Amino acid sequence: MEGRLHKLLKNSAGKELEAQNYRLYFEPLESPLGRLSWHSYRPDILGVLLDECDLRVVLVECETKPSYKRVL
């Protein structure tokens, strides 16, 4: 169950990425991109910005007590 602070962090990060025109995927089980995959890790938010010349990917982790090892 998500804590209140965790939800607020996800909400805030999501709004900021939406304002920058990122397409957002919340806690995706699988990556929507063929170039990107994961097996035992799932970001809180995956942001994808794609235009004619550029692909930008943002992984957002909204943990209130983050673990660097978990992301690695």
Long-range contacts (C-beta under 8 A, 24 or more apart in sequence): 3-64, 5-64, 6-44, 6-62, 6-63, 6-64, 9-44, 9-62, 9-64, 10-44, 10-45, 10-60, 10-62, 13-44, 13-45, 13-60, 13-62, 14-45, 17-45, 17-47, 17-58, 17-60, 20-49, 21-49, 22-47, 22-48, 22-49, 22-56, 22-58, 23-47, 23-48, 23-49, 23-50, 33-57, 41-70, 41-71
